[in-house]
């Protein structure tokens, strides 16, 4: 019976991580170009493993892997000349004040007082030569290949990067749709199939309805674990208080 309590507990522990993950996805449903994360679980729920838990050798159901879904979201037309999105794979290259380079599909850009193209949090958007982009003019057209035409002349070209599909899961999310890559991951030039869209933003790839359903299912599973523990605890209490009574 005690083993049963351990088994129920083992099934509840990963549900907390699942709820945190799903809640984060749901909270970012309106974040531009946000990429949802999913969780793999492995199940180790035999009676022997519960006994190991009781002996201090815990081997319960645990998180196997958290992975990011990089699938493309839908598009939202804004008609703002500095709002950009990708139709296809690829990332904008941006740089912070410390000189660190990050990657994002959030193309909600603007210009600072000096005409420098920046992200929402002030990072510089880079061109293909890893230089900051300065917009000096009024008529700004950004072509599908990333070329920036200002007042009818080619000013520069967006720095667009991509990675091998096998390396995508090595990218580390730092929030606000930004990613950083480890040193062993190689950056590649974007695919010719990728097109830059001007006046458009990419929505988060989170299905709010599906995510809410997932949250309810996880919560109900957690509740079932709680009820199972309560029932077993009550049964154990009856064993102690009634079965052991000498009549």
C-alpha positions as a Markdown table, in Angstrom:
| # | Residue | x | y | z |
|---|---|---|---|---|
| 1 | Unk | 0.0 | 0.0 | 0.0 |
| 2 | Unk | 2.9 | 2.3 | 0.8 |
| 3 | Unk | 4.3 | 1.4 | -2.6 |
| 4 | Unk | 1.1 | 2.6 | -4.2 |
| 5 | Unk | 1.5 | 6.0 | -2.6 |
| 6 | Unk | 5.0 | 6.3 | -4.0 |
| 7 | Unk | 3.7 | 5.2 | -7.4 |
| 8 | Unk | 1.0 | 8.0 | -7.3 |
| 9 | Unk | 3.6 | 10.5 | -6.2 |
| 10 | Unk | 5.9 | 9.5 | -9.0 |
| 11 | Unk | 3.2 | 10.2 | -11.5 |
| 12 | Unk | 2.4 | 13.6 | -10.1 |
| 13 | Unk | 6.0 | 15.0 | -10.0 |
| 14 | Unk | 6.4 | 15.5 | -13.8 |
| 15 | Unk | 3.0 | 17.0 | -14.1 |
| 16 | Unk | 4.2 | 20.1 | -12.3 |
| 17 | Unk | 6.9 | 20.6 | -14.9 |
| 18 | Unk | 4.4 | 20.0 | -17.6 |
| 19 | Unk | 2.0 | 22.6 | -16.2 |
| 20 | Unk | 4.9 | 25.1 | -16.0 |
| 21 | Unk | 5.8 | 24.4 | -19.6 |
| 22 | Unk | 2.2 | 24.6 | -21.0 |
| 23 | Unk | 1.6 | 27.8 | -18.9 |
| 24 | Unk | 4.6 | 29.4 | -20.4 |
| 25 | Unk | 3.4 | 28.6 | -23.9 |
| 26 | Unk | 0.0 | 30.0 | -23.2 |
| 27 | Unk | 1.4 | 33.2 | -21.6 |
| 28 | Unk | 3.3 | 33.8 | -24.9 |
| 29 | Unk | 0.5 | 33.2 | -27.3 |
| 30 | Unk | 0.6 | 36.9 | -28.3 |
| 31 | Unk | 4.4 | 37.2 | -28.3 |
| 32 | Unk | 5.7 | 37.8 | -31.9 |
| 33 | Unk | 7.4 | 34.8 | -33.4 |
| 34 | Unk | 7.4 | 32.9 | -30.1 |
| 35 | Unk | 8.3 | 29.2 | -30.5 |
| 36 | Unk | 6.4 | 26.8 | -28.1 |
| 37 | Unk | 8.3 | 24.1 | -26.2 |
| 38 | Unk | 7.2 | 20.6 | -25.7 |
| 39 | Unk | 8.2 | 17.9 | -23.1 |
| 40 | Unk | 9.0 | 14.3 | -23.4 |
| 41 | Unk | 8.5 | 12.1 | -20.4 |
| 42 | Unk | 9.7 | 8.6 | -19.6 |
| 43 | Unk | 7.7 | 6.4 | -17.3 |
| 44 | Unk | 9.3 | 4.3 | -14.6 |
| 45 | Unk | 6.5 | 3.2 | -12.4 |
| 46 | Unk | 7.0 | -0.4 | -11.3 |
| 47 | Unk | 6.6 | -1.5 | -7.7 |
| 48 | Unk | 10.3 | -2.3 | -7.5 |
| 49 | Unk | 11.1 | 1.3 | -8.5 |
| 50 | Unk | 8.8 | 2.6 | -5.9 |
| 51 | Unk | 10.6 | 0.5 | -3.3 |
| 52 | Unk | 13.9 | 2.0 | -4.6 |
| 53 | Unk | 12.3 | 5.4 | -3.9 |
| 54 | Unk | 11.6 | 4.3 | -0.3 |
| 55 | Unk | 15.2 | 3.2 | 0.1 |
| 56 | Unk | 16.5 | 6.5 | -1.2 |
| 57 | Unk | 17.3 | 5.4 | -4.7 |
| 58 | Unk | 14.6 | 7.4 | -6.5 |
| 59 | Unk | 13.9 | 6.4 | -10.1 |
| 60 | Unk | 10.5 | 7.9 | -10.8 |
| 61 | Unk | 8.8 | 9.3 | -13.9 |
| 62 | Unk | 11.0 | 12.2 | -14.9 |
| 63 | Unk | 11.4 | 14.7 | -17.6 |
| 64 | Unk | 13.2 | 13.1 | -20.5 |
| 65 | Unk | 13.7 | 16.2 | -22.7 |
| 66 | Unk | 12.4 | 19.7 | -23.3 |
| 67 | Unk | 12.4 | 20.6 | -27.0 |
| 68 | Unk | 11.4 | 23.7 | -29.0 |
| 69 | Unk | 9.0 | 23.5 | -31.9 |
| 70 | Unk | 10.5 | 25.8 | -34.5 |
| 71 | Unk | 7.6 | 25.4 | -37.0 |
| 72 | Unk | 6.5 | 28.7 | -38.6 |
| 73 | Unk | 3.6 | 30.6 | -37.2 |
| 74 | Unk | 0.9 | 32.4 | -39.1 |
| 75 | Unk | 1.3 | 36.0 | -40.4 |
| 76 | Unk | -0.1 | 39.2 | -39.2 |
| 77 | Unk | -0.1 | 42.1 | -41.6 |
| 78 | Unk | 0.8 | 45.4 | -39.9 |
| 79 | Unk | 1.9 | 47.5 | -42.9 |
| 80 | Unk | 4.7 | 49.0 | -40.7 |
| 81 | Unk | 7.8 | 49.3 | -42.9 |
| 82 | Unk | 10.1 | 48.1 | -40.1 |
| 83 | Unk | 8.0 | 45.0 | -39.3 |
| 84 | Unk | 9.6 | 42.0 | -40.9 |
| 85 | Unk | 8.9 | 38.3 | -41.1 |
| 86 | Unk | 10.3 | 35.2 | -42.8 |
| 87 | Unk | 8.4 | 32.9 | -45.1 |
| 88 | Unk | 10.7 | 29.9 | -44.6 |
| 89 | Unk | 13.5 | 29.0 | -42.3 |
| 90 | Unk | 16.0 | 31.6 | -41.0 |
| 91 | Unk | 16.8 | 34.0 | -38.2 |
| 92 | Unk | 17.6 | 37.7 | -38.0 |
| 93 | Unk | 21.1 | 38.3 | -36.5 |
| 94 | Unk | 21.1 | 40.9 | -33.7 |
| 95 | Unk | 23.7 | 42.2 | -31.3 |
| 96 | Unk | 23.5 | 43.7 | -27.8 |
| 97 | Unk | 25.6 | 46.4 | -26.2 |
| 98 | Unk | 28.2 | 43.8 | -25.0 |
| 99 | Unk | 28.8 | 42.7 | -28.6 |
| 100 | Unk | 27.1 | 39.3 | -28.1 |
| 101 | Unk | 25.2 | 38.1 | -31.2 |
| 102 | Unk | 21.7 | 36.5 | -30.9 |
| 103 | Unk | 19.2 | 35.0 | -33.3 |
| 104 | Unk | 15.5 | 35.7 | -33.6 |
| 105 | Unk | 12.5 | 35.5 | -35.9 |
| 106 | Unk | 10.8 | 38.4 | -34.1 |
| 107 | Unk | 11.0 | 41.1 | -36.7 |
| 108 | Unk | 9.2 | 43.8 | -34.7 |
| 109 | Unk | 11.9 | 46.4 | -35.4 |
| 110 | Unk | 12.2 | 50.2 | -35.3 |
| 111 | Unk | 14.9 | 52.9 | -35.6 |
| 112 | Unk | 16.5 | 54.8 | -32.8 |
| 113 | Unk | 17.1 | 58.6 | -33.0 |
| 114 | Unk | 20.3 | 57.9 | -35.0 |
| 115 | Unk | 18.5 | 55.8 | -37.6 |
| 116 | Unk | 19.9 | 52.5 | -36.3 |
| 117 | Unk | 17.6 | 49.6 | -36.9 |
| 118 | Unk | 16.9 | 48.0 | -33.5 |
| 119 | Unk | 14.8 | 45.3 | -31.8 |
| 120 | Unk | 12.1 | 46.0 | -29.2 |
| 121 | Unk | 14.7 | 45.8 | -26.4 |
| 122 | Unk | 17.3 | 47.9 | -28.1 |
| 123 | Unk | 19.6 | 45.3 | -29.8 |
| 124 | Unk | 21.1 | 46.3 | -33.1 |
| 125 | Unk | 19.9 | 44.4 | -36.2 |
| 126 | Unk | 22.9 | 43.3 | -38.2 |
| 127 | Unk | 23.5 | 43.3 | -42.0 |
| 128 | Unk | 25.2 | 40.5 | -43.9 |
| 129 | Unk | 28.6 | 42.0 | -42.9 |
| 130 | Unk | 27.7 | 41.9 | -39.2 |
| 131 | Unk | 27.5 | 45.7 | -39.2 |
| 132 | Unk | 24.6 | 47.7 | -37.7 |
| 133 | Unk | 22.0 | 48.9 | -40.1 |
| 134 | Unk | 21.5 | 52.7 | -40.4 |
| 135 | Unk | 18.5 | 54.0 | -42.2 |
| 136 | Unk | 19.2 | 57.4 | -43.7 |
| 137 | Unk | 16.1 | 58.2 | -45.8 |
| 138 | Unk | 12.4 | 58.2 | -45.9 |
| 139 | Unk | 11.4 | 55.7 | -48.6 |
| 140 | Unk | 12.4 | 52.3 | -47.2 |
| 141 | Unk | 11.7 | 49.1 | -49.2 |
| 142 | Unk | 13.0 | 45.7 | -48.0 |
| 143 | Unk | 13.1 | 43.1 | -50.7 |
| 144 | Unk | 12.3 | 39.4 | -50.4 |
| 145 | Unk | 16.1 | 38.6 | -50.6 |
| 146 | Unk | 16.8 | 40.9 | -47.6 |
| 147 | Unk | 18.1 | 43.9 | -49.6 |
| 148 | Unk | 17.3 | 47.2 | -48.1 |
| 149 | Unk | 16.5 | 49.9 | -50.6 |
| 150 | Unk | 16.5 | 53.5 | -49.2 |
| 151 | Unk | 15.3 | 56.3 | -51.4 |
| 152 | Unk | 15.7 | 54.1 | -54.5 |
| 153 | Unk | 19.3 | 53.0 | -53.7 |
| 154 | Unk | 20.7 | 49.8 | -52.2 |
| 155 | Unk | 21.8 | 50.6 | -48.7 |
| 156 | Unk | 22.7 | 47.2 | -47.3 |
| 157 | Unk | 21.4 | 43.6 | -47.0 |
| 158 | Unk | 19.9 | 42.0 | -43.9 |
| 159 | Unk | 22.1 | 39.5 | -42.1 |
| 160 | Unk | 20.0 | 36.3 | -42.2 |
| 161 | Unk | 21.3 | 33.1 | -40.7 |
| 162 | Unk | 20.1 | 29.5 | -40.5 |
| 163 | Unk | 21.3 | 26.3 | -39.0 |
| 164 | Unk | 21.3 | 22.6 | -39.8 |
| 165 | Unk | 18.0 | 21.0 | -38.7 |
| 166 | Unk | 19.9 | 18.7 | -36.4 |
| 167 | Unk | 21.4 | 21.8 | -34.6 |
| 168 | Unk | 18.1 | 23.6 | -33.9 |
| 169 | Unk | 17.6 | 21.9 | -30.6 |
| 170 | Unk | 21.0 | 23.1 | -29.4 |
| 171 | Unk | 19.9 | 26.7 | -29.6 |
| 172 | Unk | 19.2 | 28.1 | -26.2 |
| 173 | Unk | 16.2 | 30.4 | -25.6 |
| 174 | Unk | 16.9 | 33.5 | -23.6 |
| 175 | Unk | 13.4 | 35.0 | -23.8 |
| 176 | Unk | 11.6 | 37.5 | -26.0 |
| 177 | Unk | 12.0 | 35.1 | -28.9 |
| 178 | Unk | 15.8 | 35.3 | -28.8 |
| 179 | Unk | 18.2 | 32.4 | -29.1 |
| 180 | Unk | 21.9 | 32.0 | -28.6 |
| 181 | Unk | 24.0 | 29.2 | -30.2 |
| 182 | Unk | 26.8 | 27.2 | -28.6 |
| 183 | Unk | 30.3 | 27.5 | -30.1 |
| 184 | Unk | 30.1 | 24.1 | -31.7 |
| 185 | Unk | 27.0 | 25.0 | -33.8 |
| 186 | Unk | 27.8 | 26.4 | -37.3 |
| 187 | Unk | 25.9 | 29.2 | -38.8 |
| 188 | Unk | 24.8 | 28.9 | -42.4 |
| 189 | Unk | 23.5 | 31.4 | -45.0 |
| 190 | Unk | 19.8 | 31.4 | -45.3 |
| 191 | Unk | 18.0 | 29.2 | -47.9 |
| 192 | Unk | 17.2 | 30.8 | -51.2 |
| 193 | Unk | 13.6 | 29.6 | -50.6 |
| 194 | Unk | 13.3 | 31.9 | -47.6 |
| 195 | Unk | 11.6 | 35.3 | -48.4 |
| 196 | Unk | 11.6 | 38.4 | -46.2 |
| 197 | Unk | 8.1 | 39.9 | -45.9 |
| 198 | Unk | 7.8 | 43.6 | -45.1 |
| 199 | Unk | 4.9 | 45.1 | -43.1 |
| 200 | Unk | 4.2 | 41.6 | -41.7 |
| 201 | Unk | 4.9 | 39.9 | -38.3 |
| 202 | Unk | 5.0 | 36.2 | -37.6 |
| 203 | Unk | 2.6 | 35.1 | -34.8 |
| 204 | Unk | 3.5 | 32.6 | -32.1 |
| 205 | Unk | 3.1 | 29.0 | -33.2 |
| 206 | Unk | 0.9 | 28.3 | -30.1 |
| 207 | Unk | -2.6 | 27.0 | -30.6 |
| 208 | Unk | -4.3 | 28.6 | -27.6 |
| 209 | Unk | -7.3 | 26.2 | -27.7 |
| 210 | Unk | -5.2 | 23.1 | -27.9 |
| 211 | Unk | -2.9 | 24.4 | -25.2 |
| 212 | Unk | -5.8 | 25.0 | -22.8 |
| 213 | Unk | -7.1 | 21.5 | -23.5 |
| 214 | Unk | -3.6 | 20.1 | -22.7 |
| 215 | Unk | -3.5 | 22.1 | -19.5 |
| 216 | Unk | -6.9 | 20.8 | -18.4 |
| 217 | Unk | -5.8 | 17.2 | -19.1 |
| 218 | Unk | -2.5 | 17.6 | -17.2 |
| 219 | Unk | -4.3 | 19.1 | -14.2 |
| 220 | Unk | -6.9 | 16.3 | -14.2 |
| 221 | Unk | -4.1 | 13.7 | -14.2 |
| 222 | Unk | -2.5 | 15.5 | -11.3 |
| 223 | Unk | -5.8 | 15.5 | -9.4 |
| 224 | Unk | -6.2 | 11.8 | -10.0 |
| 225 | Unk | -2.8 | 11.2 | -8.4 |
| 226 | Unk | -3.9 | 13.3 | -5.4 |
| 227 | Unk | -7.2 | 11.3 | -5.0 |
| 228 | Unk | -5.3 | 8.0 | -5.3 |
| 229 | Unk | -3.0 | 9.1 | -2.5 |
| 230 | Unk | -5.9 | 10.2 | -0.3 |
| 231 | Unk | -7.7 | 6.9 | -0.8 |
| 232 | Unk | -4.6 | 4.9 | 0.0 |
| 233 | Unk | -3.9 | 7.0 | 3.0 |
| 234 | Unk | -7.4 | 6.5 | 4.3 |
| 235 | Unk | -7.1 | 2.7 | 3.7 |
| 236 | Unk | -3.7 | 2.7 | 5.5 |
| 237 | Unk | -5.2 | 4.6 | 8.4 |
| 238 | Unk | -8.0 | 2.0 | 8.7 |
| 239 | Unk | -5.4 | -0.8 | 8.8 |
| 240 | Unk | -3.5 | 0.9 | 11.6 |
| 241 | Unk | -6.6 | 1.9 | 13.7 |
| 242 | Unk | -9.0 | -1.0 | 13.1 |
| 243 | Unk | -7.3 | -4.1 | 11.8 |
| 244 | Unk | -4.7 | -4.0 | 14.6 |
| 245 | Unk | -7.2 | -3.6 | 17.4 |
| 246 | Unk | -7.5 | -6.6 | 19.7 |
| 247 | Unk | -11.1 | -7.5 | 20.3 |
